[in-house]
Amino acid sequence: MLTELNTTSRILLMKILLVSDDGLQSATLTKVLSANRYILDKALDGQAGLNLATDIEYDLILLDVHLPSLDAMSLCRKLRSIGYLKPILFMTANDDDEDVVALFNAGADDYISKPFAPEVLLAKMRTLLRRSGVIAASSGALNPTTLKWGKLCLSPDSGRVTVDDLVVALTATEYNLLELFLRNPNRIFSRSAILDKLWSLSQAPTDRAIITHIKDLRKKLKASGLVEDLLETIYGMGYRLKPAPSSNSKENNQLDKPQSAINKILERFRDTFNEQVTVLKQAKSVLLAGQTKELQAAKLEAHKLAGSLATFGYPDGSKLARSLEHLLMKDSPFTLVEIERYCELVTALQQALAKAPVTQTALPISTTPAYKVLVIDDDVALTERLKAESEAWGVQIKVISNLTDARSSLKKAPPDLILLDLSFPDAELDGLTLLQEIKGLTPNLPIIIFTARDSLTVRLAVSRLGARQFLHKPATTEQIFRTITQVLSPYKASRAKVLIVDDDPAALTLLSSILTPWGLEVVTLTEPQHFWEVLVSTKPNLVLLDLEMPNVSGLELCQVVRQDSQWGNLPILVVTAHTDADSLVGAFAAGADDFITKPILGPELVTRILSRIERSLHQSIFATNTSIKGEIQP
């Protein structure tokens, strides 16, 4: 039987899903895994496990073979069929060859035979996590290096946090928060994403508690001598680690540049690019033999290189690959002159890849909170509380206590949203009158009515004048900020899901690395023939399609989506290296909402995807509100 394992080593917090209906086993594993700082969610049957695995990001799944509702191997197959890549470790009492082969065929990464010692289970888990990249191989598994940010140091071995060698007393939650951000310096974490990472479902606090924990962490670090605030608030998205303040650290500065991420991916796929060029070189013998039908592999590699090389800093290489692709498209046998031209292009492509990549010059996206809220209310106590808490919610608040000044202010600089009370003492101008004036001048400006006046007559008047939301006084500041956030950003970035379909693994890796830091959940697919199955199972908020893929093109997939009544309004962006009028007209005719040209620039990609998702949800909310408004019209 398993017993609790005591350890003094501290490891990176990781989230595990345990799927088992064995109560004694679950209780014992809970003690062992909690003692080793794993965060654990539990499911009692296969269907519940499938629902959790597709809704929440886990680092590893621990799966008992015998499960009710949905058996473990079917669960594993379903996850693998939708592109689930995280490690799955089976626990089984049957370890004969036939059963083990069946487990691996179902998609298992490894198995452990029952009964097992806790040390063996933990070792297998660490191995799988290391292979999947959750634990970096260079970190020494249980002995990760010290994490630093300016004068701040966090030692995972000892669990100590210091600023200028002075120990900072943090609670366990504050320590975990700090470690999470230090280990993910480029990622934006929403409050819900923090909950998912640091708490199990049974222990998760409210979103408000996250704000309090971050506020307390900031105060303690500042009181310990860390003058700079290490966390920045990203409006509508969450929090992110700021660049380290040390101006002498070239390494930190380099890591802050968008180009560095591209360079890292380039190094991962450099061998792949060389292998693709080798395929192009080997095609020479096929050309000399006049076997043009045998050139499909070379044509495919030329197409992939043409699409991805420019993004990785090789614009000339992309042009050469495009020329090779065009040459390989001909059906008739090649002449000697064409073969010579082909060989020259391949040689030139090799030489281009031997050079250093060209640095991208695209400007990064600004992360400064861009939304300004004007509060028109004479309740001083309330407005002061709103101003004090606004930073934690990523909102810039300006307060005006009377309607006359509000009217004047709106003429000078309209805000992004108005929080408007309807009742003011000794005021000739009524709040409803001001609402009517505002909507006449700026009909798209969102307005939230916040008032003690509550009757059907008032609510109808507010609705007919186009206010976005109605809040009844009294309300907590959390309720107010939640309403503001929902109106300004009607989707949660951490929950927004993007499905990317591209037959080029390098392109998928690059696109995923660009989008993931912005809190988007990215699902990638290299085999377009499985598109519909993945689309239905993952339910994305947006689809990004490569225009040209073998077997099934992006245009064909776009048409399939547009023909379906359920998915017909799903936002679709196509990626293409062709900017000619015919290609673009064809993309829009097939139903694409927008297109992104290669080479792909990170800021452009993020901006277009986020704005397209937001616009789609705004339209959905507007349609719903219009329908409701129509129903209550006399």
C-alpha positions in Angstrom: 0.0 0.0 0.0 1.2 3.5 -0.7 2.3 5.6 2.2 2.9 9.4 2.4 6.3 10.3 1.0 8.1 13.0 2.9 10.5 15.1 0.9 12.4 18.3 1.5 12.8 19.0 -2.2 10.6 21.6 -3.8 9.4 21.1 -7.3 7.5 23.3 -9.7 3.8 23.2 -9.0 2.1 21.0 -11.6 -1.5 20.1 -12.0 -2.5 16.4 -12.2 -5.8 14.8 -13.1 -6.4 11.5 -11.3 -9.2 9.4 -12.8 -10.1 6.5 -10.5 -13.1 5.1 -8.7 -11.0 3.3 -6.1 -11.6 5.4 -2.9 -8.7 4.0 -0.9 -6.3 4.4 -3.8 -7.4 8.0 -4.5 -7.1 9.0 -0.8 -3.6 7.6 -0.6 -2.5 9.1 -3.9 -3.9 12.5 -2.7 -1.6 12.4 0.3 1.5 11.4 -1.7 1.0 13.9 -4.5 0.0 16.8 -2.2 3.1 16.1 -0.1 5.2 16.6 -3.3 3.4 19.8 -4.2 1.3 18.5 -7.0 -2.1 20.0 -7.4 -4.7 17.3 -7.9 -8.2 17.1 -9.4 -10.1 13.9 -9.2 -12.7 12.2 -11.4 -14.6 9.1 -10.4 -15.4 7.8 -13.9 -14.2 8.1 -17.4 -16.8 10.5 -18.7 -16.1 13.0 -15.9 -12.4 12.6 -16.6 -12.9 13.4 -20.3 -14.9 16.5 -19.4 -12.2 17.8 -17.0 -9.3 17.0 -19.4 -10.9 18.9 -22.2 -11.9 21.9 -20.0 -8.9 22.3 -17.8 -5.2 22.4 -18.6 -3.4 19.5 -16.8 0.3 18.7 -16.9 -0.3 14.9 -16.6 -3.3 12.5 -16.4 -3.0 9.5 -14.0 -5.5 7.0 -15.2 -6.8 3.8 -13.6 -7.5 1.1 -16.2 -10.9 0.0 -14.8 -13.4 2.8 -14.8 -17.2 3.1 -14.9 -19.1 5.1 -17.5 -16.3 5.3 -20.0 -13.4 2.8 -19.9 -9.9 4.2 -19.5 -8.6 3.1 -23.0 -11.6 4.6 -24.7 -11.0 7.8 -22.7 -7.4 7.8 -23.8 -8.3 7.2 -27.5 -10.8 10.1 -27.4 -8.2 12.5 -26.0 -5.6 11.5 -28.5 -8.0 11.7 -31.4 -8.6 15.4 -30.7 -4.9 16.2 -30.5 -4.3 15.9 -26.7 -0.6 15.8 -26.2 -0.1 15.8 -22.4 1.3 12.7 -20.8 -1.1 9.9 -19.8 0.1 7.4 -17.2 -1.9 4.2 -16.7 -2.2 2.3 -13.4 -3.0 -1.4 -14.0 -2.9 -4.7 -12.2 -2.7 -6.6 -15.6 0.8 -6.2 -17.0 1.0 -9.2 -19.4 2.3 -8.4 -22.9 -1.1 -8.3 -24.6 -2.6 -5.9 -22.1 0.5 -3.6 -22.1 0.4 -3.5 -26.0 -3.3 -2.5 -25.8 -2.5 0.3 -23.4 0.2 1.8 -25.7 -2.0 1.4 -28.8 -4.7 3.4 -27.0 -2.3 6.3 -26.6 -0.6 5.7 -23.2 2.8 7.3 -22.6 3.6 4.8 -19.9 2.1 2.4 -17.3 2.8 1.3 -13.7 1.9 -2.1 -12.3 -0.2 -2.3 -9.1 0.8 -2.5 -6.3 3.6 0.1 -6.6 5.8 2.1 -4.4 5.3 5.9 -4.2 9.0 6.5 -5.2 8.4 4.5 -8.4 5.2 6.4 -9.3 6.8 9.8 -8.7 9.9 8.9 -10.7 7.7 7.8 -13.7 5.7 11.0 -13.4 8.9 13.2 -13.4 10.2 11.3 -16.4 7.0 11.9 -18.4 6.8 15.6 -17.3 10.4 16.1 -18.3 9.8 14.5 -21.8 6.8 16.7 -22.3 8.8 19.8 -21.5 7.0 20.7 -18.2 10.2 20.0 -16.3 13.1 21.3 -18.3 15.9 18.8 -18.7 18.4 21.4 -17.7 16.7 22.1 -14.4 18.0 19.0 -12.8 14.5 17.6 -12.1 14.1 18.2 -8.4 16.9 20.7 -8.2 15.8 23.6 -10.4 18.0 26.7 -10.5 17.3 29.8 -8.6 14.8 32.1 -10.2 15.8 35.8 -10.4 14.1 39.1 -11.2 16.2 42.1 -10.5 17.2 42.0 -6.8 14.6 39.3 -6.1 15.7 35.6 -5.8 13.4 32.6 -5.4 15.1 29.3 -4.5 12.9 26.3 -5.3 15.3 24.0 -3.3 14.8 25.9 0.0 11.5 27.7 -0.7 13.2 31.0 0.3 12.5 34.3 -1.3 15.0 37.1 -0.8 15.4 40.7 -1.9 19.0 41.9 -1.6 19.7 38.7 0.5 17.0 39.7 3.0 14.4 36.9 3.4 10.8 37.9 2.5 8.1 36.1 4.6 5.4 34.9 2.1 2.5 32.7 2.6 2.4 29.4 0.6 -0.1 30.9 -1.8 2.0 34.1 -2.3 5.1 31.9 -2.9 3.2 29.8 -5.4 2.0 32.9 -7.2 5.4 34.4 -7.4 6.9 31.1 -8.7 4.2 30.8 -11.3 5.0 34.2 -12.8 8.8 33.8 -12.6 8.7 30.5 -14.4 6.4 31.9 -17.1 7.9 35.4 -17.8 6.1 36.0 -21.1 2.7 34.5 -20.3 -0.4 36.5 -19.3 -2.4 34.8 -16.6 -6.1 35.6 -16.1 -7.6 35.1 -12.7 -9.3 32.0 -13.9 -6.0 30.7 -15.3 -4.3 31.3 -12.0 -7.1 29.4 -10.2 -6.7 26.5 -12.7 -2.9 26.4 -12.1 -2.6 26.8 -8.4 -5.8 25.3 -6.9 -7.8 22.1 -7.3 -11.4 22.3 -8.1 -12.4 21.4 -4.6 -10.2 24.1 -3.0 -10.5 26.9 -5.5 -11.3 30.4 -4.0 -13.1 33.2 -5.7 -11.7 35.5 -8.3 -11.7 38.2 -5.7 -9.3 36.2 -3.5 -6.8 36.2 -6.4 -6.9 40.0 -6.5 -6.3 40.0 -2.7 -3.3 37.6 -2.9 -1.7 39.5 -5.7 -2.2 42.8 -3.8 -0.6 41.3 -0.7 2.3 39.9 -2.7 3.0 43.3 -4.2 2.9 45.0 -0.7 5.3 42.5 0.9 7.8 42.7 -1.9 7.7 46.5 -1.9 8.1 46.5 1.9 11.1 44.3 1.6 12.9 46.8 -0.6 11.8 45.8 -4.1 10.9 49.2 -5.4 9.8 48.1 -8.8 6.4 46.4 -9.2 7.2 43.0 -10.8 3.7 42.4 -12.1 1.8 44.4 -14.7 -2.0 44.3 -15.1 -3.2 43.6 -18.7 -6.7 45.0 -19.1 -9.3 42.4 -19.7 -6.7 39.6 -19.6 -4.9 39.4 -16.3 -1.4 39.8 -15.1 2.1 39.3 -16.5 5.7 39.5 -15.2 7.3 42.8 -16.2 10.7 42.8 -17.8 13.5 42.6 -15.2 14.7 46.1 -14.2 18.4 45.3 -14.5 19.8 47.2 -17.5 23.0 45.2 -17.4 21.4 41.9 -18.2 21.7 41.4 -21.9 20.1 38.0 -21.6 16.9 39.3 -19.9 16.7 42.2 -22.4 17.0 39.7 -25.3 14.4 37.5 -23.9 12.0 40.4 -23.9 12.3 40.8 -27.6 9.6 39.1 -29.8 12.4 38.0 -32.1 14.0 35.8 -29.5 11.1 33.5 -29.3 11.2 33.0 -33.1 14.9 32.3 -32.9 14.3 29.6 -30.3 11.8 27.9 -32.5 14.1 28.3 -35.5 16.8 26.3 -33.6 14.3 23.6 -32.9 13.4 23.2 -36.5 16.7 24.0 -38.2 17.4 20.3 -38.8 13.9 19.9 -40.2 14.5 22.7 -42.7 17.8 21.0 -43.7 15.9 17.7 -44.2 13.4 19.5 -46.4 16.2 20.9 -48.5 17.7 17.4 -48.8 14.3 16.1 -50.2 14.5 18.9 -52.8 18.1 17.9 -53.7 17.2 14.3 -54.1 14.4 15.2 -56.5 17.1 16.0 -59.1 17.4 12.3 -60.0 13.6 12.1 -60.4 13.7 15.1 -62.7 16.5 13.5 -64.9 14.4 10.4 -65.2 11.4 12.4 -66.3 9.2 11.0 -63.5 7.2 14.2 -62.8 4.5 12.2 -60.9 7.1 11.2 -58.3 7.7 14.9 -57.3 4.8 15.2 -54.9 7.1 15.0 -51.8 9.5 17.7 -53.1 6.5 19.9 -54.1 5.1 19.6 -50.6 8.4 20.5 -48.9 8.9 23.5 -51.2 5.5 24.7 -50.3 6.1 24.4 -46.5 9.5 26.2 -46.8 8.0 29.0 -48.9 5.4 29.6 -46.2 7.5 29.5 -43.1 11.1 30.7 -43.9 10.2 34.4 -44.2 8.5 34.3 -40.8 11.7 32.8 -39.3 13.9 35.6 -40.8 14.7 34.2 -44.3 12.7 36.2 -46.8 15.1 35.4 -49.7 14.8 31.7 -48.8 11.1 31.9 -48.9 11.2 33.4 -52.4 13.6 30.7 -53.6 11.4 28.0 -52.2 8.4 29.6 -53.9 10.2 29.5 -57.2 11.0 25.9 -56.7 7.4 25.2 -55.9 6.3 26.8 -59.1 8.8 24.8 -61.1 7.6 21.5 -59.6 4.0 22.2 -60.5 4.5 21.5 -64.2 3.2 18.2 -65.4 5.4 17.7 -68.5 9.0 16.4 -68.3 11.6 19.0 -67.4 14.1 20.2 -70.0 17.8 20.2 -69.2 17.7 23.9 -68.9 14.9 23.7 -66.3 16.7 21.0 -64.4 19.8 23.2 -64.2 17.7 26.1 -63.1 16.1 23.8 -60.4 19.6 22.8 -59.1 20.7 26.4 -59.0 17.7 27.4 -56.9 18.3 24.5 -54.4 21.9 25.5 -54.0 20.9 29.2 -53.5 18.3 28.0 -50.9 21.1 26.1 -49.0 23.3 29.2 -49.0 20.4 31.4 -47.8 19.8 29.1 -44.8 23.5 29.1 -43.9 23.3 32.8 -43.2 22.0 34.4 -40.0 18.2 35.2 -40.0 17.1 38.7 -40.6 15.7 40.4 -37.5 12.0 41.2 -37.6 11.2 44.9 -37.2 7.5 44.7 -36.2 6.6 46.8 -33.2 5.3 44.9 -30.2 1.7 45.3 -29.1 1.2 47.8 -26.3 0.2 46.2 -23.1 -0.8 49.4 -21.3 -4.4 49.3 -20.1 -6.3 51.2 -22.9 -9.8 51.4 -21.5 -10.9 54.5 -19.6 -14.1 54.5 -17.5 -16.0 57.7 -16.6 -18.0 57.3 -13.4 -20.8 59.9 -13.1 -22.0 59.6 -9.5 -22.0 61.9 -6.4 -21.5 59.0 -3.9 -18.0 59.9 -2.7 -17.4 56.9 -0.5 -18.3 54.5 -3.4 -16.3 56.3 -6.1 -13.2 56.4 -3.8 -13.4 52.7 -3.3 -13.8 52.2 -7.1 -10.7 54.3 -7.7 -8.7 52.4 -5.1 -9.5 49.0 -6.6 -9.4 50.0 -10.3 -5.8 49.1 -10.9 -6.3 45.5 -9.8 -9.1 45.2 -12.4 -7.0 46.9 -15.2 -9.4 49.9 -15.4 -8.5 53.6 -15.4 -11.3 55.5 -13.6 -12.2 59.2 -13.7 -15.0 60.4 -11.4 -17.4 63.4 -12.0 -19.9 64.1 -9.4 -22.5 66.2 -11.3 -24.2 66.0 -14.7 -23.2 69.5 -15.9 -19.5 68.8 -15.6 -20.0 65.4 -17.1 -21.7 66.9 -20.2 -18.7 69.2 -20.6 -16.2 66.5 -20.1 -17.8 64.2 -22.7 -17.5 66.9 -25.4 -13.7 67.1 -24.8 -12.6 63.4 -24.4 -15.2 60.6 -24.5 -14.2 57.6 -22.5 -14.5 53.9 -23.4 -17.4 53.3 -21.0 -19.6 55.3 -18.7 -21.0 54.2 -15.3 -24.0 56.6 -14.8 -26.2 57.2 -11.8 -29.7 58.5 -12.7 -30.4 60.5 -9.6 -28.7 63.7 -8.5 -29.9 66.1 -5.8 -30.7 69.7 -6.9 -29.9 68.9 -10.5 -31.9 70.3 -13.4 -30.4 67.8 -15.8 -31.8 64.2 -15.3 -29.6 61.1 -15.8 -32.0 59.8 -18.4 -31.8 63.0 -20.3 -28.0 62.8 -20.3 -28.2 59.2 -21.4 -30.4 60.2 -24.4 -27.9 63.0 -25.3 -24.9 60.6 -25.1 -26.6 58.0 -27.3 -27.5 60.6 -29.8 -23.9 61.8 -30.2 -22.0 58.5 -29.7 -24.5 55.6 -30.1 -21.8 52.9 -29.8 -20.4 54.1 -26.5 -21.3 51.5 -23.8 -23.1 52.8 -20.8 -23.9 51.0 -17.6 -26.7 52.5 -15.5 -26.1 52.2 -11.7 -29.0 53.6 -9.7 -31.3 53.1 -6.7 -34.3 53.8 -9.0 -35.7 50.4 -9.8 -39.0 49.9 -11.6 -40.2 48.4 -14.8 -40.8 51.9 -16.2 -37.2 53.0 -15.5 -35.8 49.7 -16.8 -37.8 50.1 -20.0 -36.6 53.7 -20.5 -33.0 52.7 -19.9 -33.3 49.8 -22.4 -34.9 51.9 -25.1 -32.2 54.5 -24.8 -29.6 51.9 -25.5 -27.8 51.4 -22.2 -25.7 48.2 -22.1 -26.4 47.1 -18.5 -28.5 48.0 -15.5 -27.1 47.7 -12.0 -29.3 48.3 -9.0 -27.9 50.0 -5.9 -26.5 48.9 -3.6 -23.9 46.7 -5.2 -20.4 45.6 -4.2 -17.4 47.0 -6.0 -16.7 43.5 -7.3 -20.1 43.3 -8.9 -19.5 46.7 -10.5 -16.1 45.8 -11.9 -17.3 42.5 -13.1 -20.1 44.2 -15.1 -17.6 46.7 -16.5 -15.2 44.0 -17.5 -18.0 41.9 -19.2 -19.2 44.9 -21.2 -15.7 46.1 -22.3 -14.4 42.6 -22.9 -17.2 40.1 -23.4 -15.0 37.1 -23.7 -12.3 35.7 -21.3 -9.0 35.5 -23.2 -8.0 32.6 -21.0 -11.0 30.7 -22.2 -10.9 31.8 -25.8 -9.9 28.8 -28.0 -8.2 29.0 -31.4 -8.0 26.0 -33.7 -5.0 26.3 -36.1 -4.9 24.0 -39.1 -1.6 23.8 -41.0 0.4 20.8 -42.4 3.7 22.4 -41.4 4.7 21.6 -37.8 7.2 24.5 -37.7 4.4 27.0 -38.6 2.1 25.5 -36.0 4.7 25.7 -33.3 5.5 29.4 -34.2 1.8 30.4 -34.2 1.1 28.6 -30.9 4.1 30.4 -29.3 2.8 33.8 -30.4 -0.8 33.3 -29.2 -0.3 31.3 -26.0 1.3 34.2 -24.0 -1.9 36.2 -24.6 -4.0 33.6 -22.6 -5.5 32.0 -25.7 -5.9 28.2 -25.6 -4.4 26.9 -28.9 -5.4 23.6 -30.5 -3.2 22.6 -33.4 -3.9 20.2 -36.3 -1.5 19.0 -38.9 -3.9 16.6 -40.7 -6.8 18.6 -42.3 -8.7 15.4 -43.0 -9.5 15.2 -39.3 -10.7 18.8 -39.2 -14.4 18.2 -38.6 -13.9 15.8 -35.7 -11.5 18.1 -34.0 -13.7 21.2 -34.6 -16.8 19.5 -33.0 -14.8 18.1 -30.0 -12.9 21.3 -29.2 -15.5 24.0 -30.0 -13.1 26.8 -30.8 -13.9 30.5 -30.8 -11.9 31.0 -34.0 -10.3 28.9 -36.7 -7.0 29.8 -38.4 -6.5 27.9 -41.7 -3.5 27.6 -44.0 -4.8 28.3 -47.5 -2.7 25.7 -49.3 -2.5 22.2 -47.8 -2.3 18.7 -49.5 -5.4 16.6 -49.8 -7.7 19.2 -48.3 -7.2 22.9 -48.8 -8.0 25.7 -46.4 -10.7 27.0 -48.8 -12.5 23.7 -48.8 -12.5 23.6 -45.0 -13.8 27.1 -44.9 -16.7 26.2 -47.3 -17.5 23.1 -45.2 -17.9 25.3 -42.1 -20.0 27.9 -43.8 -22.4 25.3 -45.0 -23.2 24.1 -41.5 -26.1 25.8 -39.7 -24.4 25.4 -36.2 -20.9 26.5 -37.2 -21.7 28.9 -40.0 -20.9 32.1 -38.1 -17.6 30.8 -36.6 -14.8 33.4 -37.3 -12.3 32.1 -39.9 -9.0 33.6 -40.8 -6.8 32.2 -43.6 -3.1 32.4 -43.8 -1.5 32.7 -47.2 1.7 33.7 -49.0 -0.3 34.8 -52.0 -1.5 38.4 -52.1 -2.8 38.4 -55.7 -6.4 39.5 -56.2 -7.6 36.1 -57.4 -6.3 34.4 -54.2 -7.9 36.9 -51.9 -11.2 37.0 -53.8 -11.3 33.2 -53.6 -10.7 33.3 -49.9 -13.5 35.7 -49.2 -15.8 33.9 -51.6 -15.2 30.7 -49.7 -16.4 32.5 -46.5 -13.1 33.7 -44.8 -13.6 36.7 -42.5 -10.0 37.9 -42.9 -6.6 36.8 -44.2 -3.1 37.1 -42.9 -0.2 37.2 -45.3 3.1 35.4 -44.8 5.6 36.2 -43.3 3.5 36.3 -40.2 4.1 39.2 -37.8 3.2 38.5 -34.2 1.5 41.8 -33.3 -0.6 41.7 -36.5 -1.7 38.1 -35.8 -2.6 38.7 -32.1 -4.5 42.0 -32.9 -6.6 40.4 -35.7 -7.4 37.3 -33.7 -8.4 39.1 -30.5 -10.4 41.8 -32.3 -12.2 39.2 -34.5 -13.2 37.1 -31.5 -14.4 40.2 -29.6 -16.3 41.4 -32.6 -18.0 38.0 -33.0 -19.1 37.9 -29.4 -20.2 41.6 -29.5 -22.4 40.7 -32.5 -23.8 37.7 -30.6 -24.6 39.8 -27.5 -26.1 42.6 -29.7 -28.4 40.1 -31.5 -29.5 38.7 -28.2 -30.2 42.2 -26.7 -32.0 43.3 -29.9 -34.2 40.2 -29.7 -35.0 40.8 -26.0 -35.6 44.5 -26.6 -38.0 43.7 -29.4 -40.0 41.4 -27.2 -40.6 44.1 -24.5 -41.5 46.9 -27.0 -45.1 47.9 -26.5 
